[in-house]
């Protein structure tokens, strides 16, 4: 069985791979890969900080609600004790 055509095709395909590995393309790929890794690290850091921020917001909401209730209670008490 003659497989010379297959060997030629495989060699041609392998040649394409080495030709496409231009120095600037490799450098750009490395830069993009590094930039992506940095972005991934930033994203992980933000994901760690997010629960803390959510907790702080919830505490502030509770404090604001308590303050509002207290203020409304004082206003109602002043109205109730005001002279007619």
N, C-alpha and C positions, 0 to 999 in steps of 0.2 A: 504494500500500500504506500502510495506517495504522499508524504506529509510535508513536503517542502513548502507548499503554499501556506500551510498553517504556521510553520516556523517563520516564514517571511512576515506573515501578518502579526505574529506575536512580537517579533523584533521591531516592526514598524510601530506598534503600540507602545512598546517600552521606550522607543526613541522619542515618541511624543511626550512622554512623561519627563524625560530628562531635558527636552527642549523647552518645555513650559516652565521649568524651574529657573526662571530668570532671577538674577540677584535682587533686583528691585522688588520683584513680586514676593520673594522669600522674606525680604526685610519688611515689606508692608504687612505681610501675613503675621510675622513675629510681633510687630508693633500692635496690630489689631488684637492679637491673642493676649498680649500683655495688658492692653487697655480693657479688654473684656474681663480679665482676671481682677483688675483693680475695681471695676464697676461691681463685680460680684462681691468683693470684700466690703465695699461701701454699703451694698444692699444688706449684707449680713449684719453689719453694724447698726444700720437703721432698724432692722427687724428686732434687734436686741433692745433698742431704745424705745420702740413703739409701745410695748406693754407698760413701761414706766410712765410714758406720757399719758396713756389712757387712764392709768390709776390716778395720776395727778388731776386730770380733768374731772374724773368722777368725784374726787375729794372736794374740788372747787365747786362743783355743782351742788354737792350736799351742803357745803358751807353757805353758798348763796341762798339755797332754799331755806336753811335754818335762819339766816339773817332776815330774809323776807318775811318768814312766819313771825319772827320776834318783832319786827317793825310793825307788821299788821296788828299783832296782839297789843302792842303799846298804843297804837293809834285808836284801836277799839276801846281800850281801857280809858284813854283820855276822853273819848266821846261819852262813854258811859258815866264817868264821874264829873262831867262838865255840868255847871249849873244850868237850870232851865231858864 
